[in-house]
């Protein structure tokens, strides 16, 4: 559960590193390079943002610190589905030909946003 009002950071472990692959089939070599340009994040509560950078929350940071580039703060308790969509440009070369293809890849993650309450117990 994520507490309502606590900033959520969207980050990635590896960064937007280009992915490349060469494959030879029937004597033809196909070379491809895929580069992610941005990520669209739909937080499921009506908030949609586009991120070109994603910072990782610093260890030991104040929990109320907001992400400088890709984050959101839920204002209502509920069960939401976060959908992230990576926008990729794939460039290919084969048999003297080349081209570019735009691709999108999406993932969904359910999140529960709840309230945190404290109980004061009188000392004896």
Biotite code that builds the C-alpha atoms (Angstrom):
import biotite.structure as struc

atoms = struc.array([
    struc.Atom([0.000, 0.000, 0.000], chain_id="A", res_id=1, res_name="UNK", atom_name="CA", element="C"),
    struc.Atom([1.133, 3.537, -0.791], chain_id="A", res_id=2, res_name="UNK", atom_name="CA", element="C"),
    struc.Atom([-0.086, 6.226, 1.609], chain_id="A", res_id=3, res_name="UNK", atom_name="CA", element="C"),
    struc.Atom([-2.318, 8.915, 0.113], chain_id="A", res_id=4, res_name="UNK", atom_name="CA", element="C"),
    struc.Atom([-0.390, 12.189, -0.161], chain_id="A", res_id=5, res_name="UNK", atom_name="CA", element="C"),
    struc.Atom([3.023, 10.498, -0.385], chain_id="A", res_id=6, res_name="UNK", atom_name="CA", element="C"),
    struc.Atom([4.873, 11.301, -3.633], chain_id="A", res_id=7, res_name="UNK", atom_name="CA", element="C"),
    struc.Atom([5.381, 8.309, -5.950], chain_id="A", res_id=8, res_name="UNK", atom_name="CA", element="C"),
    struc.Atom([8.537, 8.227, -8.066], chain_id="A", res_id=9, res_name="UNK", atom_name="CA", element="C"),
    struc.Atom([8.621, 6.426, -11.421], chain_id="A", res_id=10, res_name="UNK", atom_name="CA", element="C"),
    struc.Atom([12.151, 5.225, -12.091], chain_id="A", res_id=11, res_name="UNK", atom_name="CA", element="C"),
    struc.Atom([14.044, 2.537, -13.929], chain_id="A", res_id=12, res_name="UNK", atom_name="CA", element="C"),
    struc.Atom([17.033, 0.444, -13.022], chain_id="A", res_id=13, res_name="UNK", atom_name="CA", element="C"),
    struc.Atom([18.898, 0.441, -16.333], chain_id="A", res_id=14, res_name="UNK", atom_name="CA", element="C"),
    struc.Atom([18.137, 3.794, -17.955], chain_id="A", res_id=15, res_name="UNK", atom_name="CA", element="C"),
    struc.Atom([17.046, 4.426, -21.540], chain_id="A", res_id=16, res_name="UNK", atom_name="CA", element="C"),
    struc.Atom([19.902, 2.414, -23.024], chain_id="A", res_id=17, res_name="UNK", atom_name="CA", element="C"),
    struc.Atom([19.567, 1.661, -26.745], chain_id="A", res_id=18, res_name="UNK", atom_name="CA", element="C"),
    struc.Atom([19.014, -2.014, -27.552], chain_id="A", res_id=19, res_name="UNK", atom_name="CA", element="C"),
    struc.Atom([20.759, -3.428, -30.612], chain_id="A", res_id=20, res_name="UNK", atom_name="CA", element="C"),
    struc.Atom([20.635, -6.819, -32.314], chain_id="A", res_id=21, res_name="UNK", atom_name="CA", element="C"),
    struc.Atom([22.141, -8.365, -35.441], chain_id="A", res_id=22, res_name="UNK", atom_name="CA", element="C"),
    struc.Atom([20.613, -11.525, -36.885], chain_id="A", res_id=23, res_name="UNK", atom_name="CA", element="C"),
    struc.Atom([21.653, -13.461, -39.977], chain_id="A", res_id=24, res_name="UNK", atom_name="CA", element="C"),
    struc.Atom([19.007, -15.592, -41.658], chain_id="A", res_id=25, res_name="UNK", atom_name="CA", element="C"),
    struc.Atom([19.371, -17.272, -45.071], chain_id="A", res_id=26, res_name="UNK", atom_name="CA", element="C"),
    struc.Atom([22.531, -15.259, -45.716], chain_id="A", res_id=27, res_name="UNK", atom_name="CA", element="C"),
    struc.Atom([20.922, -11.871, -44.999], chain_id="A", res_id=28, res_name="UNK", atom_name="CA", element="C"),
    struc.Atom([22.080, -9.894, -41.975], chain_id="A", res_id=29, res_name="UNK", atom_name="CA", element="C"),
    struc.Atom([19.458, -7.724, -40.311], chain_id="A", res_id=30, res_name="UNK", atom_name="CA", element="C"),
    struc.Atom([20.701, -5.022, -37.938], chain_id="A", res_id=31, res_name="UNK", atom_name="CA", element="C"),
    struc.Atom([18.300, -3.259, -35.586], chain_id="A", res_id=32, res_name="UNK", atom_name="CA", element="C"),
    struc.Atom([18.700, -0.558, -32.950], chain_id="A", res_id=33, res_name="UNK", atom_name="CA", element="C"),
    struc.Atom([15.811, 0.402, -30.665], chain_id="A", res_id=34, res_name="UNK", atom_name="CA", element="C"),
    struc.Atom([15.887, 3.657, -28.690], chain_id="A", res_id=35, res_name="UNK", atom_name="CA", element="C"),
    struc.Atom([13.242, 4.611, -26.158], chain_id="A", res_id=36, res_name="UNK", atom_name="CA", element="C"),
    struc.Atom([12.374, 8.290, -26.454], chain_id="A", res_id=37, res_name="UNK", atom_name="CA", element="C"),
    struc.Atom([9.929, 8.630, -23.594], chain_id="A", res_id=38, res_name="UNK", atom_name="CA", element="C"),
    struc.Atom([7.523, 6.863, -21.281], chain_id="A", res_id=39, res_name="UNK", atom_name="CA", element="C"),
    struc.Atom([3.881, 7.809, -20.820], chain_id="A", res_id=40, res_name="UNK", atom_name="CA", element="C"),
    struc.Atom([2.529, 7.049, -17.345], chain_id="A", res_id=41, res_name="UNK", atom_name="CA", element="C"),
    struc.Atom([-1.225, 6.845, -16.723], chain_id="A", res_id=42, res_name="UNK", atom_name="CA", element="C"),
    struc.Atom([-1.708, 6.717, -12.954], chain_id="A", res_id=43, res_name="UNK", atom_name="CA", element="C"),
    struc.Atom([-5.318, 5.541, -13.220], chain_id="A", res_id=44, res_name="UNK", atom_name="CA", element="C"),
    struc.Atom([-6.780, 8.576, -11.450], chain_id="A", res_id=45, res_name="UNK", atom_name="CA", element="C"),
    struc.Atom([-6.966, 10.851, -14.493], chain_id="A", res_id=46, res_name="UNK", atom_name="CA", element="C"),
    struc.Atom([-3.318, 11.933, -14.318], chain_id="A", res_id=47, res_name="UNK", atom_name="CA", element="C"),
    struc.Atom([-1.190, 11.146, -17.381], chain_id="A", res_id=48, res_name="UNK", atom_name="CA", element="C"),
    struc.Atom([2.397, 12.384, -17.729], chain_id="A", res_id=49, res_name="UNK", atom_name="CA", element="C"),
    struc.Atom([5.189, 11.972, -20.284], chain_id="A", res_id=50, res_name="UNK", atom_name="CA", element="C"),
    struc.Atom([8.651, 11.299, -18.895], chain_id="A", res_id=51, res_name="UNK", atom_name="CA", element="C"),
    struc.Atom([11.889, 11.693, -20.825], chain_id="A", res_id=52, res_name="UNK", atom_name="CA", element="C"),
    struc.Atom([13.970, 11.236, -17.662], chain_id="A", res_id=53, res_name="UNK", atom_name="CA", element="C"),
    struc.Atom([13.372, 9.172, -14.517], chain_id="A", res_id=54, res_name="UNK", atom_name="CA", element="C"),
    struc.Atom([15.382, 9.904, -11.386], chain_id="A", res_id=55, res_name="UNK", atom_name="CA", element="C"),
    struc.Atom([15.784, 7.318, -8.642], chain_id="A", res_id=56, res_name="UNK", atom_name="CA", element="C"),
    struc.Atom([14.736, 8.442, -5.162], chain_id="A", res_id=57, res_name="UNK", atom_name="CA", element="C"),
    struc.Atom([17.942, 9.065, -3.165], chain_id="A", res_id=58, res_name="UNK", atom_name="CA", element="C"),
    struc.Atom([18.536, 6.652, -0.301], chain_id="A", res_id=59, res_name="UNK", atom_name="CA", element="C"),
    struc.Atom([17.477, 8.177, 2.997], chain_id="A", res_id=60, res_name="UNK", atom_name="CA", element="C"),
    struc.Atom([15.591, 11.021, 1.285], chain_id="A", res_id=61, res_name="UNK", atom_name="CA", element="C"),
    struc.Atom([12.677, 12.737, 2.998], chain_id="A", res_id=62, res_name="UNK", atom_name="CA", element="C"),
    struc.Atom([9.561, 10.670, 2.102], chain_id="A", res_id=63, res_name="UNK", atom_name="CA", element="C"),
    struc.Atom([7.720, 13.870, 1.134], chain_id="A", res_id=64, res_name="UNK", atom_name="CA", element="C"),
    struc.Atom([10.339, 14.715, -1.535], chain_id="A", res_id=65, res_name="UNK", atom_name="CA", element="C"),
    struc.Atom([8.712, 14.865, -4.971], chain_id="A", res_id=66, res_name="UNK", atom_name="CA", element="C"),
    struc.Atom([10.356, 13.437, -8.086], chain_id="A", res_id=67, res_name="UNK", atom_name="CA", element="C"),
    struc.Atom([12.049, 16.183, -10.124], chain_id="A", res_id=68, res_name="UNK", atom_name="CA", element="C"),
    struc.Atom([11.024, 14.647, -13.442], chain_id="A", res_id=69, res_name="UNK", atom_name="CA", element="C"),
    struc.Atom([8.626, 11.676, -13.303], chain_id="A", res_id=70, res_name="UNK", atom_name="CA", element="C"),
    struc.Atom([6.274, 11.277, -10.375], chain_id="A", res_id=71, res_name="UNK", atom_name="CA", element="C"),
    struc.Atom([2.810, 11.801, -8.953], chain_id="A", res_id=72, res_name="UNK", atom_name="CA", element="C"),
    struc.Atom([0.999, 12.238, -5.649], chain_id="A", res_id=73, res_name="UNK", atom_name="CA", element="C"),
    struc.Atom([-2.354, 10.503, -5.209], chain_id="A", res_id=74, res_name="UNK", atom_name="CA", element="C"),
    struc.Atom([-4.961, 12.635, -3.448], chain_id="A", res_id=75, res_name="UNK", atom_name="CA", element="C"),
    struc.Atom([-7.655, 9.998, -2.928], chain_id="A", res_id=76, res_name="UNK", atom_name="CA", element="C"),
    struc.Atom([-7.729, 6.529, -1.388], chain_id="A", res_id=77, res_name="UNK", atom_name="CA", element="C"),
    struc.Atom([-8.513, 3.722, -3.837], chain_id="A", res_id=78, res_name="UNK", atom_name="CA", element="C"),
    struc.Atom([-7.321, 0.873, -6.015], chain_id="A", res_id=79, res_name="UNK", atom_name="CA", element="C"),
    struc.Atom([-5.727, 2.103, -9.221], chain_id="A", res_id=80, res_name="UNK", atom_name="CA", element="C"),
    struc.Atom([-4.016, 0.601, -12.242], chain_id="A", res_id=81, res_name="UNK", atom_name="CA", element="C"),
    struc.Atom([-0.833, 2.339, -13.358], chain_id="A", res_id=82, res_name="UNK", atom_name="CA", element="C"),
    struc.Atom([-0.085, 1.888, -17.061], chain_id="A", res_id=83, res_name="UNK", atom_name="CA", element="C"),
    struc.Atom([3.376, 2.726, -18.375], chain_id="A", res_id=84, res_name="UNK", atom_name="CA", element="C"),
    struc.Atom([3.930, 2.876, -22.124], chain_id="A", res_id=85, res_name="UNK", atom_name="CA", element="C"),
    struc.Atom([7.438, 3.007, -23.562], chain_id="A", res_id=86, res_name="UNK", atom_name="CA", element="C"),
    struc.Atom([7.693, 4.803, -26.911], chain_id="A", res_id=87, res_name="UNK", atom_name="CA", element="C"),
    struc.Atom([10.462, 3.281, -29.060], chain_id="A", res_id=88, res_name="UNK", atom_name="CA", element="C"),
    struc.Atom([12.052, 4.147, -32.393], chain_id="A", res_id=89, res_name="UNK", atom_name="CA", element="C"),
    struc.Atom([13.511, 1.096, -34.144], chain_id="A", res_id=90, res_name="UNK", atom_name="CA", element="C"),
    struc.Atom([15.968, 1.617, -37.000], chain_id="A", res_id=91, res_name="UNK", atom_name="CA", element="C"),
    struc.Atom([16.798, -1.390, -39.203], chain_id="A", res_id=92, res_name="UNK", atom_name="CA", element="C"),
    struc.Atom([19.200, -2.205, -42.063], chain_id="A", res_id=93, res_name="UNK", atom_name="CA", element="C"),
    struc.Atom([19.128, -5.326, -44.267], chain_id="A", res_id=94, res_name="UNK", atom_name="CA", element="C"),
    struc.Atom([20.112, -6.230, -47.831], chain_id="A", res_id=95, res_name="UNK", atom_name="CA", element="C"),
    struc.Atom([20.894, -2.641, -48.789], chain_id="A", res_id=96, res_name="UNK", atom_name="CA", element="C"),
    struc.Atom([17.572, -1.393, -47.427], chain_id="A", res_id=97, res_name="UNK", atom_name="CA", element="C"),
    struc.Atom([16.782, 0.528, -44.237], chain_id="A", res_id=98, res_name="UNK", atom_name="CA", element="C"),
    struc.Atom([13.883, 1.990, -42.391], chain_id="A", res_id=99, res_name="UNK", atom_name="CA", element="C"),
    struc.Atom([12.443, 3.247, -39.142], chain_id="A", res_id=100, res_name="UNK", atom_name="CA", element="C"),
    struc.Atom([9.493, 1.872, -37.189], chain_id="A", res_id=101, res_name="UNK", atom_name="CA", element="C"),
    struc.Atom([7.762, 3.463, -34.191], chain_id="A", res_id=102, res_name="UNK", atom_name="CA", element="C"),
    struc.Atom([6.688, 0.961, -31.521], chain_id="A", res_id=103, res_name="UNK", atom_name="CA", element="C"),
    struc.Atom([4.934, 1.223, -28.154], chain_id="A", res_id=104, res_name="UNK", atom_name="CA", element="C"),
    struc.Atom([5.122, -1.314, -25.337], chain_id="A", res_id=105, res_name="UNK", atom_name="CA", element="C"),
    struc.Atom([2.802, -1.080, -22.316], chain_id="A", res_id=106, res_name="UNK", atom_name="CA", element="C"),
    struc.Atom([2.777, -2.631, -18.854], chain_id="A", res_id=107, res_name="UNK", atom_name="CA", element="C"),
    struc.Atom([0.143, -2.423, -16.113], chain_id="A", res_id=108, res_name="UNK", atom_name="CA", element="C"),
    struc.Atom([0.532, -2.564, -12.353], chain_id="A", res_id=109, res_name="UNK", atom_name="CA", element="C"),
    struc.Atom([-2.249, -2.461, -9.751], chain_id="A", res_id=110, res_name="UNK", atom_name="CA", element="C"),
    struc.Atom([-1.587, -0.124, -6.812], chain_id="A", res_id=111, res_name="UNK", atom_name="CA", element="C"),
    struc.Atom([-3.479, 0.380, -3.583], chain_id="A", res_id=112, res_name="UNK", atom_name="CA", element="C"),
    struc.Atom([-3.571, 3.897, -2.158], chain_id="A", res_id=113, res_name="UNK", atom_name="CA", element="C"),
    struc.Atom([-4.616, 3.985, 1.490], chain_id="A", res_id=114, res_name="UNK", atom_name="CA", element="C"),
    struc.Atom([-4.630, 6.097, 4.607], chain_id="A", res_id=115, res_name="UNK", atom_name="CA", element="C"),
    struc.Atom([-2.093, 5.862, 7.367], chain_id="A", res_id=116, res_name="UNK", atom_name="CA", element="C"),
    struc.Atom([-3.337, 6.635, 10.844], chain_id="A", res_id=117, res_name="UNK", atom_name="CA", element="C"),
    struc.Atom([-1.573, 6.716, 14.151], chain_id="A", res_id=118, res_name="UNK", atom_name="CA", element="C"),
    struc.Atom([-2.787, 5.897, 17.618], chain_id="A", res_id=119, res_name="UNK", atom_name="CA", element="C"),
    struc.Atom([-1.533, 7.831, 20.605], chain_id="A", res_id=120, res_name="UNK", atom_name="CA", element="C"),
    struc.Atom([-1.152, 5.757, 23.726], chain_id="A", res_id=121, res_name="UNK", atom_name="CA", element="C"),
    struc.Atom([-0.788, 7.661, 26.977], chain_id="A", res_id=122, res_name="UNK", atom_name="CA", element="C"),
    struc.Atom([2.371, 6.888, 28.858], chain_id="A", res_id=123, res_name="UNK", atom_name="CA", element="C"),
    struc.Atom([2.156, 5.591, 32.410], chain_id="A", res_id=124, res_name="UNK", atom_name="CA", element="C"),
])
